[in-house]
Amino acid sequence: MQKNYFTYNNRLGINIPDLDLHWENYDIHIQQQILTEWEDIRGTIPDRIHDLETHINAKQQQLNEEENFALSCILNSEIAELASQINDLWLWYRTQEDITQKRHN
């Protein structure tokens, strides 16, 4: 039985690492397995970011045309949340670079 080292994050729309141990405590073969799976997941992040940017652009267009202040506030909050998701996705995207650099040093 293979352990799953990732958990789906609804907010970000991707699987993220869910490790029980510190990275150094995993066997090199398990590390490689995790890195391989993470690289597949990581490869989807730019597309996910693009989708979120498309949603932001649509909401900004709505915001530009919205005259109701309360609805403008809701749209602004939704845009801020989407931007926060993009920021978090970029952080996860860079995680692989940090691990790979440690592995090569």
C-alpha positions as a Markdown table, in Angstrom:
| # | Residue | x | y | z |
|---|---|---|---|---|
| 1 | Met | 0.0 | 0.0 | 0.0 |
| 2 | Gln | 1.4 | 3.4 | -1.1 |
| 3 | Lys | 1.1 | 6.3 | 1.3 |
| 4 | Asn | -0.4 | 9.5 | -0.2 |
| 5 | Tyr | 1.9 | 12.4 | 0.6 |
| 6 | Phe | -0.5 | 15.0 | -0.8 |
| 7 | Thr | -3.9 | 16.5 | 0.1 |
| 8 | Tyr | -6.3 | 18.3 | -2.1 |
| 9 | Asn | -6.6 | 22.0 | -1.2 |
| 10 | Asn | -10.1 | 23.3 | -2.3 |
| 11 | Arg | -9.1 | 26.9 | -2.0 |
| 12 | Leu | -6.1 | 26.6 | -4.3 |
| 13 | Gly | -7.5 | 23.8 | -6.6 |
| 14 | Ile | -4.4 | 21.6 | -6.4 |
| 15 | Asn | -2.9 | 18.9 | -4.2 |
| 16 | Ile | -0.3 | 20.2 | -1.8 |
| 17 | Pro | 2.3 | 18.3 | 0.2 |
| 18 | Asp | 1.0 | 16.8 | 3.5 |
| 19 | Leu | 4.2 | 15.3 | 5.0 |
| 20 | Asp | 4.3 | 13.7 | 8.4 |
| 21 | Leu | 8.0 | 13.9 | 8.8 |
| 22 | His | 10.8 | 16.5 | 8.2 |
| 23 | Trp | 12.0 | 16.2 | 4.6 |
| 24 | Glu | 15.4 | 14.8 | 5.7 |
| 25 | Asn | 13.8 | 12.0 | 7.6 |
| 26 | Tyr | 12.3 | 10.4 | 4.4 |
| 27 | Asp | 14.2 | 7.7 | 2.6 |
| 28 | Ile | 15.8 | 8.9 | -0.6 |
| 29 | His | 13.5 | 6.7 | -2.7 |
| 30 | Ile | 10.4 | 8.2 | -1.0 |
| 31 | Gln | 11.9 | 11.7 | -1.5 |
| 32 | Gln | 12.2 | 11.0 | -5.2 |
| 33 | Gln | 8.7 | 9.6 | -5.4 |
| 34 | Ile | 7.3 | 12.8 | -3.6 |
| 35 | Leu | 9.4 | 15.0 | -5.9 |
| 36 | Thr | 8.2 | 13.3 | -9.0 |
| 37 | Glu | 4.5 | 13.6 | -8.0 |
| 38 | Trp | 5.1 | 17.2 | -6.9 |
| 39 | Glu | 6.7 | 18.1 | -10.2 |
| 40 | Asp | 3.5 | 16.8 | -12.0 |
| 41 | Ile | 1.3 | 18.9 | -9.7 |
| 42 | Arg | 3.6 | 21.9 | -9.9 |
| 43 | Gly | 3.3 | 21.8 | -13.7 |
| 44 | Thr | -0.4 | 22.5 | -13.4 |
| 45 | Ile | 0.1 | 25.7 | -11.2 |
| 46 | Pro | 0.7 | 28.2 | -14.1 |
| 47 | Asp | -2.5 | 27.1 | -15.8 |
| 48 | Arg | -4.4 | 27.4 | -12.5 |
| 49 | Ile | -2.9 | 30.9 | -12.0 |
| 50 | His | -4.0 | 31.8 | -15.6 |
| 51 | Asp | -7.6 | 30.7 | -14.8 |
| 52 | Leu | -7.7 | 32.8 | -11.7 |
| 53 | Glu | -6.3 | 35.8 | -13.5 |
| 54 | Thr | -9.1 | 35.4 | -16.1 |
| 55 | His | -11.6 | 35.4 | -13.3 |
| 56 | Ile | -10.0 | 38.5 | -11.8 |
| 57 | Asn | -10.1 | 40.3 | -15.1 |
| 58 | Ala | -13.8 | 39.5 | -15.5 |
| 59 | Lys | -14.6 | 40.7 | -12.0 |
| 60 | Gln | -12.6 | 43.9 | -12.6 |
| 61 | Gln | -14.6 | 44.5 | -15.7 |
| 62 | Gln | -17.8 | 44.0 | -13.6 |
| 63 | Leu | -16.4 | 46.3 | -10.9 |
| 64 | Asn | -15.7 | 49.0 | -13.5 |
| 65 | Glu | -19.4 | 49.0 | -14.6 |
| 66 | Glu | -20.9 | 48.4 | -11.1 |
| 67 | Glu | -22.7 | 51.5 | -9.6 |
| 68 | Asn | -24.0 | 49.8 | -6.5 |
| 69 | Phe | -21.5 | 50.4 | -3.7 |
| 70 | Ala | -22.4 | 47.3 | -1.7 |
| 71 | Leu | -21.9 | 45.1 | -4.8 |
| 72 | Ser | -18.7 | 46.9 | -5.6 |
| 73 | Cys | -17.4 | 46.0 | -2.2 |
| 74 | Ile | -18.3 | 42.3 | -2.7 |
| 75 | Leu | -16.5 | 42.3 | -6.1 |
| 76 | Asn | -13.5 | 43.9 | -4.6 |
| 77 | Ser | -13.3 | 41.3 | -1.9 |
| 78 | Glu | -13.7 | 38.5 | -4.4 |
| 79 | Ile | -10.8 | 40.0 | -6.5 |
| 80 | Ala | -8.7 | 40.2 | -3.4 |
| 81 | Glu | -9.3 | 36.6 | -2.5 |
| 82 | Leu | -8.5 | 35.5 | -6.1 |
| 83 | Ala | -5.3 | 37.5 | -5.9 |
| 84 | Ser | -4.4 | 35.9 | -2.5 |
| 85 | Gln | -4.9 | 32.5 | -4.1 |
| 86 | Ile | -2.5 | 33.4 | -6.9 |
| 87 | Asn | 0.1 | 34.6 | -4.4 |
| 88 | Asp | -0.2 | 31.3 | -2.5 |
| 89 | Leu | 0.1 | 29.3 | -5.7 |
| 90 | Trp | 3.3 | 31.1 | -6.6 |
| 91 | Leu | 4.7 | 30.3 | -3.2 |
| 92 | Trp | 3.9 | 26.6 | -3.7 |
| 93 | Tyr | 5.3 | 26.8 | -7.2 |
| 94 | Arg | 8.6 | 28.0 | -5.8 |
| 95 | Thr | 8.7 | 25.2 | -3.2 |
| 96 | Gln | 10.1 | 22.8 | -5.7 |
| 97 | Glu | 13.0 | 25.1 | -6.5 |
| 98 | Asp | 14.0 | 25.2 | -2.8 |
| 99 | Ile | 13.9 | 21.5 | -2.4 |
| 100 | Thr | 15.7 | 20.8 | -5.7 |
| 101 | Gln | 18.5 | 23.3 | -4.7 |
| 102 | Lys | 19.0 | 21.6 | -1.4 |
| 103 | Arg | 19.1 | 18.2 | -3.1 |
| 104 | His | 21.8 | 19.3 | -5.5 |
| 105 | Asn | 24.0 | 21.0 | -2.9 |
